[in-house]
């Protein structure tokens, strides 16, 4: 890859001419060779190309959505990149949960369930549901992030559950690109997890 100081007629040009590809990056024109493809793409490569196409579609819609634009704009400005590039990166980065901490949950109203989540730009929401082992719902609701960008989400129990009850807890989080992840636990109320 090389950098060229071109005449005003070509400066700022983006695209390909012959075997050269021109692109603009931070106000500079960058020139590189067009890649040479020698074999058919693998299934994994095709899947990644589709994922990238989906990311591009999301980024275009995010730039047009006032709410998402307002979220991405200051971050993009601080990183000195476009909203489009930031939205593509956000879509491609899958969020993840690290753990569900049940130390503060003993089945009482007001007990806390702590969920730790990781995402490059933070999670948009984390929803928690608690159900009995037979699948019947006990309660569900929205967790609240403890400090913006901390990744530590707190769910406060609103329904009492008897000690010794086997339950199923599931947390589903979504990042700003709408990618969802889920984590679950299967504790007995009041017993410490090993």
Order of alpha helices (4+ residues) and beta strands (2+ residues): beta-beta-beta-beta-alpha-alpha-alpha-beta-beta-beta-beta-beta-beta-beta-beta
